[in-house]
Every structure is written in structure tokens, then in C-alpha cells.
Amino acid sequence: SQAFMPLHEERFLVVVAPPGETIDPAGMRAFVTDGRQGVNYRIGTWHAIQSVLEREGEFLVVDRGGAGHNCDEYPIAIRVSLE
């Protein structure tokens, strides 16, 4: 798994999708945090880069150690609307 802890107190956007060979836009979900909570992603969970909403932000990232590749990048065109 991977954990992201904000080093700021600004709201940020979390966009996730279930694990799989492809990313199904219908299965994607977006959340807005309160800026003081961290996020821990289960292994295999697709996630977008955390986007801080009001200003630039920094995160402490906790990732598994060891050898091997654990980051697959997939370009996808999505539009997220906050309501």
C-alpha cells in the first residue's frame, strides 16, 4: 500500500478507481479531504496525483520497501467537477 500524509492544512482532491488491467471511468470516485487527514491506498488501487485545491501543498509519502517495480502509470483524460 501507499500512504500520503499532507504537510499542510489545505483541502485536497483524491481520485481513485478499483484495481484492474484498465481504468473504467464509470468506477472512478473523487473525494475532497479536510486537509488534515491522510490517505492510505490499498495495493493495486489506481489513484491520481493528489491535487491541493487552494495553494501548493506537500505530502509525506510512505511506500513499501524492497526491490521491484510498484508504479504503473496510465494516462487518462478525466474531468472532475466539484459540487
N, C-alpha and C positions, 0 to 999 in steps of 0.2 A: 504494500500500500504506500501511498504518499500523503504526507500531511503538509498543509500550508497554514502558517500562523501569521496573521497580519502584525506588522510592527508599526502600525498607525491606528487611528480610530476612525477611519473613513469607511463608509459603506462600499462594498464591492460586489460585483456580479459573479455568480457561479453558474456555469452552463455545463450540464452533464448529459450523457447518454449511456444506455446499457452496453455491456461488452458485446463484441461480435466482430465478424470479419468486415462488415460495412457499418456505416453510421446512418441510421434511419432518422431523418429529421422529425418524423412523427413521434419518435420515442424520446426526443430531447426535452429536457426540463431546465428552466432558468430560475434562479433564486437571488434575492438581494439580501445580503447579510447586514448586521447592525454595525459592522466594522470592528467589533471586539471579540468575535468568535472565530475559531479556526475551522478548517475543513480537512477531513481525512477521507481520501478516496480509496475504496476497496480495489484490490488488484483487478486489472482489466477494465475498470470503468473509464470510459472516454471522458475527457474533460477539456474544456477550452482554457486558455490562459485567464487567470483572474483579472478582472478589469475594475480598477478603482474608479468610482464614479465622480467624485468631486475634485480630486487632485492626484498627483503622483503618489504611489504607495510602494512600500517594501514588504517582503514576506520572508519569514524564516521557513526554509523547506527541509523537511525530514524525509529522506528516501532510504530505501533498503540498500545495504552494502553488498559487496561481493562482485564477482566477475559476471559479465554477460550484459546483453542489451536489454533495457527495460523501458525504452521510449520509442513508440511508433508514432510518427506524425502523419496526419491525414488532412489535406486541405479540404475545406468545405465552406461553401457560401451560405451563410445563415444571416438572418436578420432577427434581432431580439428587440422586442418592444416592451417597455416597462409601463405598466398601467397602475 
